[in-house]
Amino acid sequence: MNLKINSRHVEVTPAMRTHLETGLAKIRKHFDHVLDASAFLVVDNAKEKSLRQSAEITLHLKGKELFAEAHNADLYHAMDAVVDKLERQVVKHKEKIQDHHHEKHFE
């Protein structure tokens, strides 16, 4: 999976990249058909302290895109929250595309 990280008002450190890659590895355990991912990390001067740091991730799947964003006072907590949201979306998508209907054979 290719991970592309963009940022505004923050420099992406190797620790941040590793943190995101570790979180996205959790998602790959559930669903292996992720083509690539785009992350956008932002630090703003919002009045509310809890909305200053935000993380957005878009997962590109075969035939579908999943998007999630999270805000927090700490950027690492925002990254964790957005990965958790995406994990729930991926599990839901996986359940939808799996065929749970078994044919019943009547004799």
C-alpha positions in Angstrom: 0.0 0.0 0.0 1.3 3.4 -0.9 0.9 6.1 1.8 1.0 9.7 0.8 1.2 12.3 3.6 0.5 16.0 3.1 0.5 18.6 5.8 -0.2 22.2 6.6 1.6 24.2 9.3 3.4 21.1 10.5 6.5 19.2 9.4 5.9 15.4 9.0 8.5 13.7 11.1 9.6 10.0 10.6 7.9 9.2 13.9 4.5 10.6 12.6 5.0 8.5 9.4 5.7 5.4 11.4 2.7 6.0 13.7 0.4 6.3 10.7 1.9 3.2 8.9 1.4 1.2 12.1 -2.2 2.3 12.3 -2.9 1.5 8.7 -1.3 -1.9 9.2 -4.2 -2.7 11.6 -6.6 -1.9 8.8 -4.7 -4.2 6.4 -5.3 -7.1 8.9 -9.0 -6.7 8.3 -9.0 -6.0 4.6 -6.2 -6.6 2.2 -7.6 -4.9 -0.8 -6.4 -1.3 0.0 -4.8 0.2 -3.0 -3.3 3.3 -1.5 -3.9 5.9 1.2 -3.7 9.7 1.4 -3.2 11.4 4.8 -3.6 15.1 5.5 -2.3 16.5 8.8 -3.3 20.1 9.8 -2.4 22.4 12.7 -4.7 25.4 12.8 -5.2 28.4 15.1 -8.7 27.4 16.0 -10.2 29.1 19.1 -11.1 25.7 20.6 -8.0 23.9 21.7 -9.6 20.5 20.9 -10.0 21.5 17.2 -6.5 22.7 16.5 -4.9 19.5 15.3 -6.7 17.4 12.7 -6.0 14.3 10.7 -7.8 13.2 7.5 -7.2 9.9 5.7 -8.7 8.7 2.4 -8.4 5.0 1.6 -8.7 4.1 -2.0 -10.2 0.6 -2.3 -11.1 -1.2 -5.5 -14.2 0.6 -6.6 -14.7 2.7 -3.5 -13.1 5.4 -1.4 -13.4 5.7 2.4 -12.8 9.0 4.2 -12.5 9.9 7.8 -11.3 12.9 9.8 -10.7 13.6 13.5 -9.8 16.6 15.6 -7.9 16.6 18.9 -5.6 18.8 20.9 -2.8 16.3 20.2 -1.9 15.3 16.7 -1.1 11.7 17.6 -4.5 11.2 19.3 -6.1 12.7 16.2 -4.2 10.1 14.0 -5.3 7.3 16.3 -9.0 8.4 16.2 -9.0 8.7 12.4 -7.5 5.2 12.1 -10.1 3.8 14.4 -12.9 5.4 12.4 -11.5 4.0 9.2 -11.1 0.6 10.7 -14.8 0.5 11.5 -15.7 1.6 8.0 -13.4 -1.0 6.5 -15.0 -3.8 8.6 -18.5 -2.6 7.5 -17.4 -2.5 3.9 -15.9 -6.0 4.1 -19.1 -7.4 5.6 -21.2 -5.8 2.8 -19.1 -7.2 0.0 -18.8 -10.7 1.4 -21.5 -13.1 0.4 -23.3 -14.3 3.5 -26.1 -16.0 1.7 -25.7 -19.7 1.5 -27.7 -21.6 -1.0 -30.2 -24.0 0.7 -30.6 -27.3 -1.0 -34.1 -28.6 -0.9 -34.7 -32.2 -1.8 
